[in-house]
Amino acid sequence: MPINQRPSWRNALLSKTWHNWVLCACIPLAAAALVPATSALWSQPVAGQTTEEDVIVSGLDSRLFDPEFDQDNNRFVWSGNDGKVWIGKIDPVTGNFDPPSGKSKLVAEDAARTLEVGNGPEWVYSAAGDVVTYTALDANGVRFLAKAKFVEGQWVSSLLEDGKNGFGPIGSLDPGDPKPRISYPKVVNNGAALILKWRNIDNASTEERVPGEQVQGLRWVPGKRQLTVNAVVNGVRQAFLYDVDTKVFEQLTFDSGPKESVFMWQAPEFDNEYIFFALINESSLGVYRKIEGVWTKIAAVKPPSKGKFIQSPEPFVYNGKSYLIMASSNSPQSTTRTALTDIWLAGIDPAAPFYYQCSDPSEKTRKDPEVYITQNGPYIYYSAVPAPGESAVIYRCDSKLGPPLP
């Protein structure tokens, strides 16, 4: 992944946690710590914590939920409970939403409720222009895969050919891609089964089932026509890589502990080699690198947080380094609305362990952290309820990683 200081999706890999229930259904703060490593696999590090209050960036009555960022164009997409899909803008200096309602451009009006399908609208990058993919409801209330495209000055939405009973699509994010893809669950056999599939978004004939026993957690690998997934082997979930063109289904991990939330990206720490992490036992992130042809765990990332469990992990690259963001929780259930959570940032370099609690010390149930890079550095955005009885809003916290290098 080439690193430049024009922040982009190439440097911030997007995804989300709380989709898991769908895909599992077979759905400068100087105290930021840099501490000496004692071994390649570290534990109990010193960590920094913010003393600043997190900032609310969405309107208190906006009902804005699950925004997906388009870094290059300083915007995000989301859908409301009324079925409307919106594009909102972000101020690249302040990181604030403009307007706070998130309603800058109307994209579609037939979306299913995000909480009912497990995933809101997503971006798909392509040579023909960026597309929004989402779950629509037809006139009979049946779920359909759908897309919206900017045509002659306006957004035009349409149902995908043979998209009936597909939902929660996740798009590939490779700029200039002539054959952009989506992955998604699909109900088959008159509702008797749910399977995971992929297709080129504009070619229904390419639709195929993703292999693997009880496969779940599909994530597109940036720059490749490949998916990382997890599937069961001898009763244990392990990480796999699936090439949608060659059909090679490669097992990546063989060590103990169930693996979930597998993400692969190019790490500048290792000359832009592809590496990956997997969530292990819901409580730590194993970072793996291919050494002499064998995928080898080189680090175990576990923030020194109050919460034992890790949720919503994802990687991003900034100023020549890889970072992981995550929510720490006192509950293994990612869908709970009561468990207290904090937002953490971590490095992956075994020689220089780094942890930083980005969220403020207040007690909240924080969900779905995402990264957007401003001119002042990366901010982490998340959803939380400000006070009992109020609706969830979007907050941001400052990573304290500083401005992009020139």
N, C-alpha and C positions, 0 to 999 in steps of 0.2 A: 504494500500500500504506500504509494509515494506520499511523503509528508510535505505539505506546503502550508503557508500561513493564511491562506484563504479558507477559513474553516468550511468543511463540507462533510456530507454524509460519508465520503471516502474515509474521513477521519473520525466519524462517530457512528458506530454501528447500532442501529435501532432495533428494538424489540420490546416485548412486554412480558410481564410475569403472569398477570392474572388471566392470560388466555389459557393457562395450563389446564383448567378444569374442562375446557372444550377439547383441547388436543389430546388430553389423556383419555377421553372417552373412547374407548376402542370400537380427552382434551386436556493583602498577604499577611496571613496569620503565621508568625514565625514559629509558633508551637506545632505547626503541622509536622508530624514526626518523620524523621529519617533516622533510623537506628541501625547500628552495625549488625550484619547477619552473622549468626553462629553456625548455620548450616544451610544447605540448599532448601530444606523444608523448615519453615520457621513457625514459631508460635509465641504467644504472650508478648507482643511488641508494645512499645510505648506508642501512644497515639495522640493526635491533636484533636481539639474540639472547638467549634465556633462559639463565640460569645454574642454574636449578632442575632437579632430576631429574623426569622425567615420572612420573606416578602410575599404578600398575596398579589398575584398578577391578573387574576380573572375577576369578573364582576361577582359580587356576593349573591346575586340572584340570576346569574347566567346559566346555571346548571351545566357548565362546561366540564366535560369529562373525557379522559383518555385522548388527549391531543397527540398527534403524530407529527413530528417536526420534519420539515424540508429545509435543511441547513442552508443550502446554496441560495435559496430564494426567500429566506427570512419569513417563513410562514408555517402554518400547521393546519391539519385537517381534523375534524371531529364531527360527531353527530349528536343531535339532541333527542330527547324522548318523543318529540313530535314528528320524527322521521326526516327532519331536515339535516342535510350534510352541509357543513360550512367550512370555509377557509378563513383562518384568522392570520393577522400579521404580527410580527415580533419586531420591536425596536432593537436593531443590532448593537446599539450602544448601551442601553439600560437593561435590555432583556425583558422589558415589560410587554404585555399584550396590547395591541393597538387595533381596534378598541378593546377594552377589557371584556366585552361580551364575547369576543372571538368571532363576531359575525361581520366579516369583511366582504366575502363573496359567497353567494348561495350556489351550491354545487348540484344538489339533488333534493328530492322531497319524498322519497319512497323507501327510506332506510328502516331496517329492523332496529329495535332497541338494543343498544350495545350490551347491556347486562343480560339480555335474553339469548344472545348468540355468542357471547364470550369475547368479542373483539369488534372494535369500531373500524371506521374507514382507515385505509392504509395507502401510502404512496407506492407507485410502480414507475420506475424510471425506464425510458425507452428512447430509441432514436427518433421516433415520431412525436416526441413530446411527453411530458410527465402526465401520468394518469392516476386517478383516484379509484381504488377498488374497494367495494363494500358489500354488505349483505342487504339486498332489497327484498321487499314484499310485493308480490304481484297482486292483481285485483282480488284474488281469492285468499290473500294472506299467506301464500306459500313462499318460503324462502328461495331466493335466487341469487346466484353470483351476479354482480353488476359492476359497471365501471362508469366513470365520468371523465370526459376529455374536453379540453379547451379548444373550441372550434369557432373561428371567425368572431372572436371577441367575447364569447360566452361559453359557459360550461354546459355540456350536453351529456345527459346520462342515458344509459341503456342497459338492458339485461343481456348477460352473456349467452351466446348460443349454447344450448344444452347445459345451462347453469342451474337448472331446477334442483332443489334440495341441497345445493352446496351453500356453505356459509362460512363466515369468519376468515376470508381470504387474507393471506400474507404475501406481499409482492416482493419480487427481486428488485434490488436497488443498484443496478449497474448503469451509469449514465451512457447513453449512446447504444444501448442494447437493441439489436434488431429483432430479437425474439424474447421479450420480457415474459416472466413466468409468475404464476401464483401457486400457492399450496393451500389446502383447505380440507376440512372434514365434509363428508357428503353422506346423506342418508340414502340407503339403498334397500332393495327387497321390501318395498312398501312399508318402510319404517322399521324393519326388523333388524337392521344392522347399520352401523356407522363406521365408515372406513376413511382413511386419509389418502388424498390424491394430490396430483400436481398436473398442470397443463401450461402451455403457452397461452397467455391471456386471450389472444385473438384467434386461436385455432383449437376448436373443441376436439378435433380428431387426435390431438396429442395427449389427451387426458389418460393418465395411468395411475394405478394404485402404487403407493409407496410400500416396498417390501418390509418384512420384519415381523416378529411375533409381538403382538400388543404394542405396535410402534406408536410413538407419540413425540411431541415437541419439535416439529419441523421448523428449521431455520435455514434460509438461503445463505450460502457462503459468498461473500462479496468477491466479484471478479471471476466466479466459476459457476458453471451450471451444475451445482452440487447442493445437497441438503445435508445438514447435520441432524441426526435424530437420536432417540434412545429406544431400545427394544430389549425384550427379555431373552436372556441366554441362561439356561440351567437355573431358572428361577430368580436371576439377578438382572436388573436393568443395567445395560452397558451402552456406551456411546458408539455410534456408527456414522459413516459417511456414505451417502448414496449419490452416484453420478447418474443424472437423469438421461444422459446420452449413451454412455457405455453400459449402463445397468449394473455396474459393479457396486456391490453392497459390502463395504469394508468395515470390519469391527475394529474400533480404535482403542478401546480399553478392555482389560482383562482382570484388573485388580478388584479387591473386595469393595463392597458398598454400592448401593444403587445409585445410578447416575441419571440426572435430569438436566434440563436447561443447558444444552450443549451449544456453545458458540465458537466459531472459528473465524480468525482474522489474521492479517499480516502484521507482524510485530516488528517495529523498528529496532528493538533491543537485539533481535536476531537476524539482522540484515533483511528484514521484511519477509522472513520465512512465515509460512502459515503455521500457527499454533492454535490451540483451542483450550477452553476450560469446560468443566462439567461440575454441576452442583452434586455433591456427594453426601448422602445421608441427610439431605436438607440442611446441613449445618456447616459445610466448608466448600470452598471452590478449589478443585484440583486443576492446576495448569499443566498442560502436556505439550511436549516438543518432540519432533521426530529426530532421534539421535541414532546414527548408523542404521537407518531404516526401521527403527522401532519407536513407536510412540511411548514416551517416557514421562512420568510425572516429575516435574522439576520444581514445583512449589505447591504449597497448601495455603490458601488464603482464607483467613478467618479473622474478622475484625474483633477487637477486644470490647465487644458491645454488651449491653445488659441483656439483650435478647440472644438466645442460643441459636435460633434458626435464621436462615438466609432466604430471602425471597426476591424475585425480580432482578436477578443479576444480569448485567450486560457490559460489554467492553466498549471503550472508545480510545482513539489515539489522538494525542495532543502534544505539540512541541517535541516530537521525536520519542515519546514514551507511550506505553500502553497503560490504561487505567481501567479498573472495574468499579462499577457503581452497583449498589444493592440496598435493599431494606433489611434491617435486622429486626427480628420479632421474638416475642416470648411465646409464640404459638406456631406449630408447624402448618396450620391451616391458612393458606394464602387468601382465602375468600372471607375470613372472619372480619367483621366490622368493629370489633371491640378490642382486639389485641393491640397493645402499644408497640409502635415501631419507630426506628430511627433510620436515617439515610446516611450511608457510609461510602467513602471513596477509598480505593486501595490500589497500590502498585503491584506489578508482577515480577519485578527484578529480585531474584533470590539474594543478590549481593547488597541490596538496599531496600529492605522492607519499609513500606509506607502505608499508614492508615490515617484517615481523617474523618471525623464525624461532621458531615456537612450540615445536617439539620440542627436546629437550635435545641436547647435542653427541655423545652416544653413537652408535655406528654400528649401525644397524638397518635391516631391510627393512620399512618402514612402509607400510600399505595403508589405503585407504578412509577418509579423514578425514571426520568428521561434526561438526556443531555442536549443542551443547545449552547453553542459557543459564541459569545459576544466579543466585542472589541476589547473588553476588559478581562476576558477569560471565560472558561466554561462555567455555566450555571446548571444546577440540577433541579429539575422541576418534578413535583409530585402532587398527588391529590390528598386532601385531608379535610376534616370537618373542623372549622375554627372553634366552635363551642357547641355543647349539647343542644339539640333541637334545630341546628342550622344545617344548610346544605353544604356539601363538599365543594371546595374551591381548589384552584391550582396555586400552589406556593412555588417559590424558587429559593434556593440557597446557593451561596457563593462557594465554589470549590477551592478558592484561594490559590489556584495554580498560576495566576498572573496572566498578563496579556500575551497574545500570540507573538512568537519570536519574529523578528523582521526577516 
